[in-house]
Structures are given as C-alpha cells and as structure tokens.
Amino acid sequence: MTAPGDDDADQEAMMAEWEAAEAAAGGGDGGGGGDDEGGDQDDLAAEWEAMMDGEGAAAAAPSDRGGVDSGAGQSTRVLNQDEIDSLLGFEEDMDDGSETSGIQAILNSALVSYERLPMLEVVFDRLVRLMTTSLRNFTSDNVEVSLDNITSIRFGDYLNSIPLPAMLSVFKAEEWDNFGLITVDSSLIYSVVDVLLGGRRGTAAMRIEGRPYTTIERSLVERMVQVMLSDLSAAFEPLSPVTFRFDRLETNPRFATISRPSNAAILIRLRIDMEDRGGRLEMLLPYATLEPVRELLLQMFMGEKFGRDSIWETHLAEELWLTDVELEAVLDQQTMKLSDVFALEVGSQLMLSATPNSLVNLRCGDVQLYTGAMGRKGEQIAIRIKDRLIQDDREQE
C-alpha cells in the first residue's frame, strides 16, 4: 500500500528517467538518424503512458485483500433520491398504467390475483347514470359523472396513497353488516361548496389550503355523500337489496380504518365535472363487505330468469308432489338436562304435561303443518285434523 505522496514521487522519478533516456538517445546518435530517434521516443512515450494508466487504475480500484479498505484517495459517489427510486422501481406516476419494475414488481407479485366480478361493472355503470341525475338536482348545475376504472388494491396501500387534504366518509352496508369508504378530494369539496353557496359560473372555485374544513363545508359534503349512498343502494337493488347508511366523516385516514391493512378491496374511481369545476371521488369496498353477494357478482348477466327451461321446471314440480315425506305426530315436548337424559334407564317414567284432550302437532321436519285430536280407529291410533297451520300455495292462487 502506497501513500499519495509516494505516488507523486514515483511519477516524478519516472518523468526524470524518461527525460534522461531521451537525452542519452539524442546525444549518442549525434543528431543523426532522425527516424530511429523518433521511433525510440514514441516507444518510450507509449511505455510510460501504459505504466501510468496501470498505476492509476490500481490506485482507483478499492483493495479487498484481507478485508482492508484502501482508505485515503478513494472517492465514492452517492446516489440521489431519484436514482434510488428508479433502482427500486418506485415511480411517482403509478396510476398511468405503466409497468412496474424492480422491488415494487416483486412486492406486487405477492398480491393475490382476486377474481374479476363482472356484475360489479354493471352496478357501477348504473350508479354513474343515477349519480348524474341526482347531483344535477342536488346542485342545480350541469354535472357529468364518469367512471375512470375499477381496480383491486390492499387497504393499507390505499390509505397511504390518499392525497391530503381530503374528506373520508365511512358508511355501513346494513344487510351485509360491513363498511365501505368514500374519499372526496379537495378540488371536489371546494367545487361543491362553491356551487351550493351560489358561486358564479365560469370562475374556478377558490381553494384555501392549510386550514381545517369548516362546519359548513363538512355539512355540505355530508349531504352530497348521503345522496351518493342513496344512489348506490338503488344501483345494487336489482342484484341484492341493501341499505347504505352514512356513519361518520373523517379528515385523517388513520381514523377511517375499516379493514386490516393487508386485506384486499375494490377501488372505484369516479370523476365529477361541473363545467369548469369538479374533482375526483373514490369509493372503496373491502372484499369482506362484498362477500355476501360474491356469487351474484360473479354472474355474467343480471337476472336469474335468463335461460330458463319451462319444460324442466314443470317436470321438476310434478316430481316434487310425488316425493315421500315423513310426518311426525308430537304429543308433548320437554326440555331436560343432559345429565337427566343420561340417567334414564329401562323402566324410568317420564311425566308428560299432555291430557287425553290435548291437541297433537303434526309436522314434517321442523315445519308444523297441522293440529289434531288423538283417538282410535279399530286397533290403530288415529289423529283427526282440526286446524291447518300452513297454507297451500295453490289455494292462495
């Protein structure tokens, strides 16, 4: 290992040696033989340049022998943040559909490829039409609602990607007993407030960043969200009746956690335009919320009557009327402890609360059909039906 001072001394010594050799060559020839002299000088210059290049490369390369660092004189280049992001594959514009690369692609490969739900596109296409009409009535302005895309995303990744400031509305699906999330961005909030409070057309909505939303702004956005939830219920009604109820309005994504960060969800991006104003609206439904209607969402078309075979239905109905069923006559029922049941032996007596005039229930499985009085006909016990507990569908028709 040589110090930087030693390298300079070696270079000076080599320069002096090269000059001495050149002078000796010139003196020995006495000024004659110009071609030989020029050739020797070129050879010496090439040799000296090769030696200098070799030593420079050796000094620039780090020494890994025995784990010893070369230390002084070695320069290292530090990558900036853009180069690090490019190396890892984390690009800023991830919503433009471009392919991911690097570590991000590896992470995304671990995401389960969830099944495609064809009926979900039909439902939200219906929602777009309903919202266009409802928001026009709500704002008394020319409103256009468009569906950008429907994608799958992890809930934790979505919370981290929400552009703030924004309002997050948590709603509950009553019949499905689970929650969903609506995110209204800042542009749409100020646009709706401006329209509802009488803002003039042709002027962009004023945005005041860096302050919390006022009570009036929160109240107006809440009314708009309730209109959207009503339309969402109407959009799902042909598929499965459900009521979406507004729960709360948050501005901090941490307080709008409705699912585990690793759980998958459906993300629906909508665009709402009001002439020269508008913004984006995102609706997130976890897969757990849609689980009760997952089988319906897997259908390729809406309606169960598509492709019915009337001949097969008639044949099936006729065969059902010929099915043998078991009819039970129940005189009395008692509730006993398990220990008392296991304590019963041959000869044990059970006291029934029924009397000779008590009615007997006739049932098929767990469905009670008739009540009647117990008697005797010949040598067999018989039951005379007195009342019908279930009506026949043919009688109702």
Buried (B, 14 or more C-beta within 10 A) or exposed (E): EEEEEEBEEBBEEBEEEBEEBBEEBEEEEEEEEEEEBEEBBEEBEEEBEEBBEEBEEEBEEEBEEEEEEBEEEEEEEEEEEEEEBBEEBBBEEEEEEEEBBBEBEEBEEEEEEEEEBEBBBBBBEBBBEBBBEBBBEBBEBEBBBEBEEBEBBBBBBBBEEBEEBBBBBBBBBEBBEBBBBBBBBBBBBBBBBBBBEEBEEEEEBEEEEEEEBEEEBBEBBBEBBBBBBBBBBBBBEEBBEBBBEBBEBBBEBEEBBBBEEEEBBBBBBBBBBBEEBBBBBBBBBBBBBBEBBEEBBEBEEBEEEEEEEEEEEEEEEEEEEEEEEEEEBEEEEEEEEEEEEEEEEEEEEEEEEEEEEEBBBBBEEEEBBBBBBBEEEEEEEEBEEEEEEEEEEEEEE
